[in-house]
Amino acid sequence: MKNLFTAFAASFLMLACSTASTPATAQDNVKSYGAAITADGAMDAKTFVKAMSQTDSMAVKVECEIITSCTKKGCWMTVKLPDGNDMMVRFKDYGFFVPTKGLEGKRAVMQGYASKETVDVATLRHYAEDAGKSKEEIAKITEPEHNLMFLADGVLITF
C-alpha cells in the first residue's frame, strides 16, 4: 500500500510539473473587463476612423493600441487611432476598471458606443491630473477639444 501511495504521489507531481511548464496560449494572455465579450467581428482602428467620419455615433467593436490608463483608479484609458489622434475610453456606468499601469502599447478590443464630443477645459484638466501630469502641463490646457469618445461595455486586453 505504501508503494502504491508513493507511485501515485510521484505520478501526480510529474503531471503537475509537466502541466506547469506547458507554454501559454494567446488566449491565456487575454484579460476581460466589464461585460463578457469576444474579439470576433472587431473592426480595426483604420476602418473605425473611416466609419466615424461618416457619422456622429455608432455601436461598434473595435481593436486599438492602448496609450495609457487612469493612474488613480483605472476608470478610463486612451487609445491610439491611425489618424494621429487619441480616443478617450470610459467604462459604462463606471461599472468596471482596468489596471492603472502597464497597459502602454497593449492591444485592446472594446465593445460599446463611439461618439463625437466636445470636452471642456475643466474635464481635460481633470483627466490630465488623473494621468499624473505636472501642474505646468495642466495649466497649459486652455481650449476645449473636439474628438472621439468611446463608452465601453466590455474590454479585452492582451498582455
N, C-alpha and C positions, 0 to 999 in steps of 0.2 A: 504494500500500500504506500509506503514511504517513497519507493522508487517511482510509482505511478504519479504521485504528487509532484515529485521533483521533475519528472519528464513534462508534466502539464505546465508547471511554472516556467520551465525553460522554453517550451513552445510558445507560451504566452509572451514572454519577453522578446523572443525573436520576432514574433509577429508585430509587436508594438514598435520595436526598433525599425523594422522594415517599413512600416506604415509612416512613421515619423520622418523618414528620410525620403519619402516619395516627393518629387518636385511638385510645387503648387501649380495649379492650372490658372489660366487668366480669370476664370470665374471666382477663384479663391481670393483674388486681389480686388474684387469689386465690393464696395460697401454701399448699402442702401440707406437713405434718409427720407423720412416722410412717408407718403403713400407708396405702396409696393408698385414698382414699375419695371418694365424690361427695356432693353436698348432697341428692341425690334421696331423698325419703322422710323428711327430718329433721323431727322434732317441734318445734313452737315451745315456748318456755320455759314458758308458762302451762299448756299441755297436759301437759308433762313433770311439773310440780309436782303437778298433779291426779293423774296416773298414779302418782307416787311416794307419794301419800298413801294409796294402796290396797295398797301392797306394801313389802317391806323392800329389794328389789333387783330390777334388771332390765337386760337387754341393750337398748341404745337408741342412736339417733342423734338428737341434739338441737342446736338453734341457740340461742345465747346471746350476750349482750354481755360482753366481757372487761372486768374491773375492773383487774387488774394481773397481772404475772408475776414469778417469782423474779428478783431483780436480780443474783444471783450467776452462775447458770448457765442460767436459763430452764427449770428442771426441774419447775416447776409453774406453774399460773395459777389465778386466782379469776375466777368469772363471776357476773354478777348474775342473780338469779331474781326473778320478779314478785311473790313473796310478801314481799319486803323482805329476804330472806336472801341470803347469798353461798354459792357452792358451790366447794369446792376441787377442782381438776382435776390429777391426776397422770398420768404417762405410763407405759404398760405396760413393765415390766421396765427402767425407767429408760433406755429404748431410744432416745429422741429428746428434743429440747429445742426450745423456742420462743424468739423474741427476748426479751432481758432488759428492753427498754424500747420504748416506742412502741406498745404494744398497747391502752392505755386507750381504751375506747369503740369498739373494733373489734368486728366480728361474727365469731363462730366457729361452725363446725359440727363437732361432736365425735361420734365413734362409739366406743362402748365399753360399760362396765358401771357403772351407778349403784347406790349402796347407801347405807343409813343407817349412820352410825358415830358413835362417841364418840371425841373427840380429847383426849388427856391434856394436862395443863398443859405438860409438857416439850416436847412436839411443837408445841403452839401457840406457845410461846416461840421455838422454832427457826424456825418459819415467819415469825414477826414479825421476827426477826433477819435472815433472808434477804430480807425485804421492805424492809429498811433502817429499821425503826422505832427510835426512841430507847430508851435504857436505861430511862428512866422509863415509857415506854409498855409495854415488855416486862415490867417489874416489876409492872404492874397486872394482868397475866394470872394469875389465881389459881384459876380454876374450869375444869374440862373443858367442852367444847362438844359438843352433840348436833346433828349436821347431816347434810346430804347430801354424798357424796363421789363423784367420777367418775374412773374409771380408763380413760383414753383409749387406743385402739389407733391412731387416726389423727385428725388435726385439720386443718381447712381454715380459714384466716384471711383475711378480706377486708380489704385495705389501701386 
